[in-house]
Amino acid sequence: MVSNLEWKRWGAADPLWAVAAWAGKQRNGPEPWNETDFYALGYSDWLDFRRRWERYGVDRTSCAEIGCGAGRITAQLVQYFGTVHGLDVSEGMLDFARCRIADARFYLTDGMRIPLDDVSITAVFSSHVLQHLDSPEDSIPMFAEIYRVLVPNCTMMIHLPIYNWPSGRGLFERLFVARQWLARQKARVDRARGRPMMRGTFYEAGWLAEILKKRGFVNVEFLSFPVSSNGGLHSFVLARKPAGDGSQA
Ligand SMILES: C[S@@+](CC[C@H](N)C(=O)[O-])C[C@H]1O[C@@H](n2cnc3c(N)ncnc32)[C@H](O)[C@@H]1O
């Protein structure tokens, strides 16, 4: 995936700030993240996420976390699930997490495939990852992989920025398309110059629901809520692999 390269760079340069890009918390900033505060943030966010996932339905046998980063949430998942698999495209991020979280298994991936067996995992989680893909279409193979590894009747909870067109969408849509085009051009220039960057990708709710239903997911739900840590609004999609689907994909 084209966005993998910048994450490899972030993993080497500043893994904590690249995960939680709060003002002044850069490695060389006035108040850099320390590990205690970084993992406490993960604990607080996970409590917010977990409450919603439990309401929807989650099987605690095993979990794959896509884009585990420095293990901010992984450190919480290992307290909750029987087995945890952390996946990431950045060696630097994985090295950081591996040294601090003994109870998870970590894997370097290409950003599209999940290196786990078909029908082998009871829960899939991801936060602050799909927002950085190069385009919404890049998520399609990832959702196919999630479906493949999930055990029937099990669920995923995936954080991503979701929007809905208001009625009379014409002007909004044109402005949004123009903004996306500008962002793509900026990314092209930043990549060509090797500048540190993060992509910001948004998902239209109707489009995403269709993609997931086509893949076979059922009970697709969108959730949006402020986290306790800083009040930031977080949106998620939750979906279930149907109970009757014992096939691989
Ligand atoms: C902003 S960090 C979030 C880390 C973690 N999920 C959290 O909330 O603390 C994004 C992480 O996703 C990883 N990543 C980006 N694209 C990915 C992909 N396609 N597959 C797996 N990991 C990816 C990055 O390397 C980075 O570690």
The ligand as an SDF file (V2000), in Angstrom:
LIG
                    3D

 27 29  0  0  0  0  0  0  0  0999 V2000
   -2.3230    6.4250   14.3570 C   0  0  0  0  0  0  0  0  0  0  0  0
   -1.5840    4.8820   14.6040 S   0  0  0  0  0  0  0  0  0  0  0  0
   -2.7890    4.0630   15.6410 C   0  0  0  0  0  0  0  0  0  0  0  0
   -2.1970    2.9620   16.4930 C   0  0  0  0  0  0  0  0  0  0  0  0
   -3.1840    2.2210   17.3980 C   0  0  0  0  0  0  0  0  0  0  0  0
   -4.2330    1.6150   16.6470 N   0  0  0  0  0  0  0  0  0  0  0  0
   -3.7550    3.1470   18.4460 C   0  0  0  0  0  0  0  0  0  0  0  0
   -4.9090    3.5480   18.3430 O   0  0  0  0  0  0  0  0  0  0  0  0
   -3.0370    3.4340   19.3800 O   0  0  0  0  0  0  0  0  0  0  0  0
   -1.8190    4.0330   13.0380 C   0  0  0  0  0  0  0  0  0  0  0  0
   -1.0950    2.7140   12.9760 C   0  0  0  0  0  0  0  0  0  0  0  0
   -1.6020    1.9480   11.8970 O   0  0  0  0  0  0  0  0  0  0  0  0
   -0.5400    1.3920   11.1550 C   0  0  0  0  0  0  0  0  0  0  0  0
   -1.0440    1.1520    9.7950 N   0  0  0  0  0  0  0  0  0  0  0  0
   -1.2520    2.0720    8.8190 C   0  0  0  0  0  0  0  0  0  0  0  0
   -1.7860    1.4720    7.7380 N   0  0  0  0  0  0  0  0  0  0  0  0
   -1.9390    0.1600    8.0530 C   0  0  0  0  0  0  0  0  0  0  0  0
   -2.4410   -0.9810    7.3610 C   0  0  0  0  0  0  0  0  0  0  0  0
   -2.9350   -0.8640    6.1240 N   0  0  0  0  0  0  0  0  0  0  0  0
   -2.4460   -2.1790    7.9920 N   0  0  0  0  0  0  0  0  0  0  0  0
   -1.9740   -2.2900    9.2530 C   0  0  0  0  0  0  0  0  0  0  0  0
   -1.4700   -1.2570    9.9540 N   0  0  0  0  0  0  0  0  0  0  0  0
   -1.4550   -0.0440    9.3630 C   0  0  0  0  0  0  0  0  0  0  0  0
    0.5700    2.4030   11.2850 C   0  0  0  0  0  0  0  0  0  0  0  0
    1.8390    1.8530   11.0500 O   0  0  0  0  0  0  0  0  0  0  0  0
    0.3930    2.8660   12.7260 C   0  0  0  0  0  0  0  0  0  0  0  0
    1.1040    2.0720   13.6140 O   0  0  0  0  0  0  0  0  0  0  0  0
  1  2  1  0
  2  3  1  0
  2 10  1  0
  3  4  1  0
  4  5  1  0
  5  6  1  0
  5  7  1  0
  7  8  2  0
  7  9  1  0
 10 11  1  0
 11 12  1  0
 11 26  1  0
 12 13  1  0
 13 14  1  0
 13 24  1  0
 14 15  1  0
 14 23  1  0
 15 16  2  0
 16 17  1  0
 17 18  1  0
 17 23  2  0
 18 19  1  0
 18 20  2  0
 20 21  1  0
 21 22  2  0
 22 23  1  0
 24 25  1  0
 24 26  1  0
 26 27  1  0
M  CHG  2   2   1   9  -1
M  END
$$$$
